[in-house]
Protein backbone atom coordinates (compact mmCIF):
# COMPACT_ATOMS: atom_id res chain seq x y z
CA UNK A 1 0.00 0.00 0.00
CA UNK A 2 1.28 3.47 -0.89
CA UNK A 3 -0.14 6.71 0.50
CA UNK A 4 0.34 10.26 -0.73
CA UNK A 5 -0.22 13.02 1.83
CA UNK A 6 -0.56 16.75 1.12
CA UNK A 7 0.06 19.59 3.55
CA UNK A 8 3.17 17.78 4.80
CA UNK A 9 4.14 20.44 7.36
CA UNK A 10 0.73 20.76 9.02
CA UNK A 11 -0.32 19.40 12.41
CA UNK A 12 -2.41 16.52 11.07
CA UNK A 13 0.11 15.48 8.41
CA UNK A 14 2.87 15.50 11.01
CA UNK A 15 0.90 13.15 13.26
CA UNK A 16 -0.02 10.91 10.34
CA UNK A 17 3.68 10.59 9.53
CA UNK A 18 4.44 9.79 13.16
CA UNK A 19 1.91 6.97 13.22
CA UNK A 20 2.71 5.65 9.75
CA UNK A 21 6.39 5.48 10.70
CA UNK A 22 5.37 2.86 13.25
CA UNK A 23 3.65 0.76 10.61
CA UNK A 24 4.70 -1.01 7.43
CA UNK A 25 2.74 1.39 5.25
CA UNK A 26 4.71 3.29 2.60
CA UNK A 27 3.90 6.99 2.28
CA UNK A 28 5.04 10.17 0.55
CA UNK A 29 4.25 13.50 2.21
CA UNK A 30 4.47 16.61 0.04
CA UNK A 31 4.35 20.27 1.00
CA UNK A 32 3.03 23.16 -1.09
CA UNK A 33 6.35 23.79 -2.87
CA UNK A 34 6.53 20.12 -3.86
CA UNK A 35 2.90 19.85 -4.99
CA UNK A 36 0.67 22.82 -5.72
CA UNK A 37 -2.76 21.21 -5.50
CA UNK A 38 -4.37 24.22 -7.21
CA UNK A 39 -2.56 23.26 -10.43
CA UNK A 40 -4.44 20.44 -12.16
CA UNK A 41 -1.55 19.46 -14.42
CA UNK A 42 0.88 19.15 -11.50
CA UNK A 43 -1.60 17.09 -9.48
CA UNK A 44 -2.27 14.86 -12.46
CA UNK A 45 1.44 14.36 -13.14
CA UNK A 46 2.28 13.46 -9.51
CA UNK A 47 -0.67 11.08 -9.18
CA UNK A 48 0.18 9.23 -12.38
CA UNK A 49 3.86 9.10 -11.47
CA UNK A 50 3.51 7.94 -7.84
CA UNK A 51 0.36 5.86 -8.39
CA UNK A 52 -0.81 5.82 -4.72
CA UNK A 53 -3.60 3.59 -3.47
CA UNK A 54 -4.72 6.27 -0.99
CA UNK A 55 -4.49 10.08 -1.21
CA UNK A 56 -4.88 11.98 2.09
CA UNK A 57 -5.60 15.66 1.51
CA UNK A 58 -4.62 17.66 4.59
CA UNK A 59 -3.85 20.84 2.64
CA UNK A 60 -6.28 23.75 3.03
CA UNK A 61 -6.60 27.46 3.54
CA UNK A 62 -7.74 27.52 7.20
CA UNK A 63 -7.22 31.25 7.78
CA UNK A 64 -10.89 31.99 8.40
CA UNK A 65 -10.60 35.79 8.28
CA UNK A 66 -8.08 35.60 5.44
CA UNK A 67 -10.64 33.70 3.37
CA UNK A 68 -13.05 36.62 3.74
CA UNK A 69 -10.36 38.98 2.42
CA UNK A 70 -9.39 36.75 -0.51
CA UNK A 71 -12.43 34.81 -1.68
CA UNK A 72 -10.76 33.72 -4.92
CA UNK A 73 -7.85 32.08 -3.13
CA UNK A 74 -10.17 30.41 -0.59
CA UNK A 75 -12.18 28.67 -3.29
CA UNK A 76 -9.08 27.89 -5.32
CA UNK A 77 -7.37 26.11 -2.41
CA UNK A 78 -10.37 24.61 -0.62
CA UNK A 79 -12.62 23.72 -3.55
CA UNK A 80 -10.91 23.62 -6.95
CA UNK A 81 -7.96 21.74 -5.45
CA UNK A 82 -10.37 19.12 -4.14
CA UNK A 83 -11.76 18.74 -7.64
CA UNK A 84 -8.24 18.37 -9.08
CA UNK A 85 -7.45 15.63 -6.57
CA UNK A 86 -10.76 13.81 -7.04
CA UNK A 87 -10.55 13.75 -10.85
CA UNK A 88 -6.94 12.57 -10.99
CA UNK A 89 -7.20 9.95 -8.26
CA UNK A 90 -10.36 8.54 -9.82
CA UNK A 91 -8.38 7.82 -12.99
CA UNK A 92 -6.34 5.18 -11.17
CA UNK A 93 -8.95 3.94 -8.70
CA UNK A 94 -7.21 5.66 -5.78
CA UNK A 95 -9.13 6.29 -2.55
CA UNK A 96 -9.31 9.87 -1.23
CA UNK A 97 -9.36 10.99 2.40
CA UNK A 98 -10.41 14.66 2.50
CA UNK A 99 -10.42 16.74 5.69
CA UNK A 100 -13.32 19.14 6.16
CA UNK A 101 -14.70 21.28 8.95
CA UNK A 102 -17.48 22.08 11.41
CA UNK A 103 -17.78 25.46 9.63
CA UNK A 104 -20.03 23.84 7.01
CA UNK A 105 -22.83 24.28 9.59
CA UNK A 106 -24.33 27.61 10.66
CA UNK A 107 -23.99 26.93 14.38
CA UNK A 108 -27.58 27.88 15.16
CA UNK A 109 -28.57 24.46 16.54
CA UNK A 110 -28.17 23.40 20.16
CA UNK A 111 -27.44 19.71 19.74
CA UNK A 112 -24.51 17.94 18.06
CA UNK A 113 -24.61 17.91 14.27
CA UNK A 114 -24.79 14.55 12.53
CA UNK A 115 -23.51 13.81 9.04
CA UNK A 116 -27.00 13.99 7.52
CA UNK A 117 -27.93 17.37 9.02
CA UNK A 118 -28.44 20.28 6.62
CA UNK A 119 -25.31 22.33 5.97
CA UNK A 120 -25.48 26.13 5.91
CA UNK A 121 -22.02 27.73 6.09
CA UNK A 122 -21.90 31.40 7.10
CA UNK A 123 -18.32 32.25 6.11
CA UNK A 124 -16.28 32.10 2.92
CA UNK A 125 -14.10 29.49 4.61
CA UNK A 126 -17.12 27.30 5.36
CA UNK A 127 -18.61 27.79 1.91
CA UNK A 128 -15.35 26.94 0.16
CA UNK A 129 -14.86 23.81 2.28
CA UNK A 130 -18.42 22.66 1.61
CA UNK A 131 -17.94 23.05 -2.14
CA UNK A 132 -14.72 21.04 -1.78
CA UNK A 133 -16.75 18.24 -0.17
CA UNK A 134 -19.27 18.27 -3.01
CA UNK A 135 -16.57 18.16 -5.67
CA UNK A 136 -14.86 15.22 -3.98
CA UNK A 137 -18.20 13.39 -3.84
CA UNK A 138 -18.93 14.17 -7.50
CA UNK A 139 -15.62 13.15 -9.04
CA UNK A 140 -14.36 10.22 -6.93
CA UNK A 141 -16.81 7.72 -5.41
CA UNK A 142 -14.03 6.18 -3.29
CA UNK A 143 -13.97 9.03 -0.78
CA UNK A 144 -13.80 9.48 2.97
CA UNK A 145 -14.73 13.06 3.85
CA UNK A 146 -13.96 13.71 7.52
CA UNK A 147 -15.26 16.82 9.24
CA UNK A 148 -13.37 17.77 12.36
CA UNK A 149 -12.96 20.78 14.66
CA UNK A 150 -10.65 22.73 16.97
CA UNK A 151 -7.65 20.61 15.98
CA UNK A 152 -4.39 20.67 17.91
CA UNK A 153 -1.19 18.66 17.66
CA UNK A 154 2.47 19.14 16.82
CA UNK A 155 2.71 22.70 15.49
CA UNK A 156 1.02 26.04 16.07
CA UNK A 157 -2.36 25.77 17.78
CA UNK A 158 -4.63 27.22 20.47
CA UNK A 159 -3.00 25.23 23.27
CA UNK A 160 0.48 26.53 22.52
CA UNK A 161 -0.83 30.04 21.96
CA UNK A 162 -2.42 30.03 25.41
CA UNK A 163 0.74 28.74 27.09
CA UNK A 164 2.87 31.28 25.25
CA UNK A 165 0.60 34.17 26.27
CA UNK A 166 0.61 32.98 29.87
CA UNK A 167 4.41 33.18 29.91
CA UNK A 168 4.29 36.98 29.84
CA UNK A 169 0.70 37.94 30.73
CA UNK A 170 -1.13 37.80 34.06
CA UNK A 171 -4.60 38.12 32.55
CA UNK A 172 -6.34 36.87 29.40
CA UNK A 173 -9.77 37.43 27.86
CA UNK A 174 -11.24 34.37 26.13
CA UNK A 175 -14.43 33.89 24.11
CA UNK A 176 -17.15 32.05 26.02
CA UNK A 177 -20.03 31.99 23.50
CA UNK A 178 -18.58 29.63 20.89
CA UNK A 179 -19.07 25.95 21.71
CA UNK A 180 -17.19 23.13 20.01
CA UNK A 181 -14.90 20.17 20.66
CA UNK A 182 -11.10 20.32 20.93
CA UNK A 183 -9.74 17.43 18.89
CA UNK A 184 -6.33 15.79 19.13
CA UNK A 185 -4.47 15.00 15.91
CA UNK A 186 -3.43 11.74 17.58
CA UNK A 187 -7.04 10.56 17.70
CA UNK A 188 -7.88 11.87 14.23
CA UNK A 189 -4.83 10.32 12.59
CA UNK A 190 -5.61 6.98 14.24
CA UNK A 191 -9.12 7.12 12.80
CA UNK A 192 -7.89 8.05 9.32
CA UNK A 193 -5.43 5.16 9.17
CA UNK A 194 -8.13 2.74 10.27
CA UNK A 195 -10.91 4.09 8.06
CA UNK A 196 -8.85 4.42 4.87
CA UNK A 197 -8.25 0.67 4.82
CA UNK A 198 -12.00 -0.02 4.58
CA UNK A 199 -14.56 0.58 1.86
CA UNK A 200 -16.92 2.54 4.11
CA UNK A 201 -17.00 5.51 1.77
CA UNK A 202 -18.92 8.66 2.65
CA UNK A 203 -19.00 11.63 5.02
CA UNK A 204 -17.90 11.21 8.63
CA UNK A 205 -17.64 13.42 11.67
CA UNK A 206 -14.40 12.90 13.57
CA UNK A 207 -13.91 14.80 16.82
CA UNK A 208 -13.13 13.98 20.41
CA UNK A 209 -16.04 13.44 22.80
CA UNK A 210 -17.67 16.17 24.85
CA UNK A 211 -17.79 19.92 24.24
CA UNK A 212 -16.71 23.23 25.73
CA UNK A 213 -16.25 26.91 24.99
CA UNK A 214 -12.89 28.44 24.12
CA UNK A 215 -12.90 29.85 27.67
CA UNK A 216 -13.44 26.35 29.13
CA UNK A 217 -10.70 24.99 26.86
CA UNK A 218 -8.22 27.62 28.06
CA UNK A 219 -9.22 27.10 31.67
CA UNK A 220 -8.58 23.35 31.41
CA UNK A 221 -5.17 23.94 29.76
CA UNK A 222 -4.02 26.16 32.63
CA UNK A 223 -5.52 23.84 35.22
CA UNK A 224 -3.64 20.84 33.84
CA UNK A 225 -0.39 22.81 33.67
CA UNK A 226 -0.94 24.31 37.16
CA UNK A 227 -0.68 27.85 35.80
CA UNK A 228 -2.27 30.61 37.87
CA UNK A 229 -3.69 33.25 35.54
CA UNK A 230 -6.73 35.52 35.53
CA UNK A 231 -9.21 34.51 32.81
CA UNK A 232 -12.02 36.81 31.72
CA UNK A 233 -15.03 35.80 29.65
CA UNK A 234 -15.83 37.84 26.53
CA UNK A 235 -18.25 37.31 23.65
CA UNK A 236 -17.55 36.90 19.95
CA UNK A 237 -18.84 40.36 19.10
CA UNK A 238 -16.17 41.93 21.30
CA UNK A 239 -13.45 40.33 19.17
CA UNK A 240 -14.72 42.15 16.07
CA UNK A 241 -13.53 39.43 13.69
CA UNK A 242 -14.13 39.68 9.95
CA UNK A 243 -15.61 36.20 9.42
CA UNK A 244 -18.64 34.72 11.13
CA UNK A 245 -17.93 31.87 13.58
CA UNK A 246 -20.45 29.11 14.42
CA UNK A 247 -21.85 29.66 17.91
CA UNK A 248 -22.42 25.93 18.37
CA UNK A 249 -20.50 23.51 16.17
CA UNK A 250 -20.31 20.31 18.18
CA UNK A 251 -20.18 17.29 15.86
CA UNK A 252 -21.67 13.88 16.60
CA UNK A 253 -19.49 11.04 15.23
CA UNK A 254 -22.71 9.26 14.37
CA UNK A 255 -21.58 7.25 11.34
CA UNK A 256 -18.41 6.10 13.09
CA UNK A 257 -20.59 4.88 15.96
CA UNK A 258 -22.87 3.06 13.52
CA UNK A 259 -19.86 1.27 12.02
CA UNK A 260 -18.23 0.59 15.39
CA UNK A 261 -15.21 2.72 14.50
CA UNK A 262 -15.52 5.60 16.97
CA UNK A 263 -12.22 5.40 18.86
CA UNK A 264 -12.04 9.05 19.93
CA UNK A 265 -11.35 9.88 23.58
CA UNK A 266 -12.99 12.60 25.63
CA UNK A 267 -11.36 15.92 24.78
CA UNK A 268 -10.11 16.40 28.36
CA UNK A 269 -8.34 13.02 28.38
CA UNK A 270 -6.71 13.68 25.01
CA UNK A 271 -5.62 17.14 26.13
CA UNK A 272 -4.09 15.80 29.33
CA UNK A 273 -1.96 13.34 27.36
CA UNK A 274 -0.91 16.05 24.90
CA UNK A 275 0.19 18.42 27.64
CA UNK A 276 2.08 15.66 29.38
CA UNK A 277 3.94 14.50 26.26
CA UNK A 278 4.21 17.38 23.85
CA UNK A 279 4.31 20.66 25.74
Secondary structure, DSSP 4 states (H G I P E B T S, - for coil): -EEEEE-TTSHHHHHHHHHHTTSS-EEEEE-TTT--TT-HHHHHHHHHHH--SEEEE------HHHHHH-HHHHHIIIIIHHHHHHHHHHHTT-EEEEEEEGGGS-S--SSPBPTTSPP---SHHHHHHHHHHHHHHHH-SSEEEEEE-SEESSSS-HHHHHHHHHTT-SEEEEE-S-EE--EEHHHHHHHHHHHTTS---EEEE---BS-EEHHHHHHHHHHHTT---EEEEE-HHHH--SS---SB--B--HHHHHHT---PPBHHHHHHHHHHHT-
